[in-house]
Amino acid sequence: MIKDQAKKNHLFTRTLMLWEKKNTRTMPWKGEKDPYKIWLSEIILQQTRVEQGKPYYERFIQKYPTATDLAKAEEQEVFRLWQGLGYYNRCKNMLSAAKKIVHEYQGKFPGVYEQILALPGVGEYTAAAIASFAFGLPYAVVDGNVQRVLARFFGIQEAVNNSLGKKIFAALAQEVLEKKNPAVWNQAIMDFGATVCTPQKPDCMICPLQKDCFAFQQKMVSRLPAKTIRTKVTKRYFTYIVMSWRHQVYIHKRSGQDIWQNLYEFPLFEENEFSEISDFLQKKSVHHLLHEHPTNRFPSLRIYKQPLTHQTIYARFLHIKTTKTLSKNIQNDFFSVSIGELERYAFPKIILEYMIETNFLKNLK
Ligand code: SF4
């Protein structure tokens, strides 16, 4: 194994540049130079797999071909197009960034790293991706793929998810960056991490870096990259009362500091854990509704699950058909919408999953 750091850096960079030439992955945004399109694809791909993100990217580009088009769009219209991707803050930030591009840069995407980084929802990774792919600026991207490859090849044992580790990996990524061609380099190291030096079962046997890879030589592949243990994930239990009345259903817009701001939902009751349905209905004083309609029975309710960053949501849905308007204790800011109108509102992923799986819209008719 090479001991000299400069030589090792050089070998690493040269090997991956050669590897990229033969192994380039095809994606709709590959080779794209339009910063707006790169930005859009990067925002969509944050916390989303490539396969899932592709159709969203294509729909967005078709509907909003420029930042100016996006800045003019109605918030709910954009939310609807985003539906299913989750993490709606990304979508809200995207709209604010589009407006900033129009107001501060006359609709022209900024071409300076610091200005790109100052756009809402754009972190260092996204700013480096846009700066290098669109403008050829020498900024290294650092994501989980990049950190993994660096940790294994160079034998970095600092955790990737603490502040010191982040700094170490960012500095090393910048050091090994091919400054003459940052776009190809950034693509190369990310592609390599995604297809060869994968989290589980990396393809070490065919890896061109194997001979000089610290983790491979020291049999530490499964132990790198190191991570500090994550904070505890909170479990939350949501019971939604899906009240339908003459082909209408009750919804409201979420507000406040909690998750899913500005998305719509049915009347919600949150508990520390799910109670028995009969106790639950009694507690919420909606027990009488069970007798109003023959289908108002809940023999077995499916529990839906949606993991978020620091919490996991468990939700169950009680669909109650009623012959009267909504009872006072769950009225608050709820309003009724007809089935036809329901598609105009954006819902959290877990509610959409319920609606799709139960053929909800058809059942209401
Ligand atoms: Fe990754 Fe294995 Fe190659 Fe090392 S030898 S860089 S662990 S794929």
Residues whose N, C-alpha, C, O or C-beta is under 5 A from the ligand:
A	BS01	SF4	R152 F153 V196 C197 P202 D203 C204 C207 L209 Q210 C213 A215 F216 V221
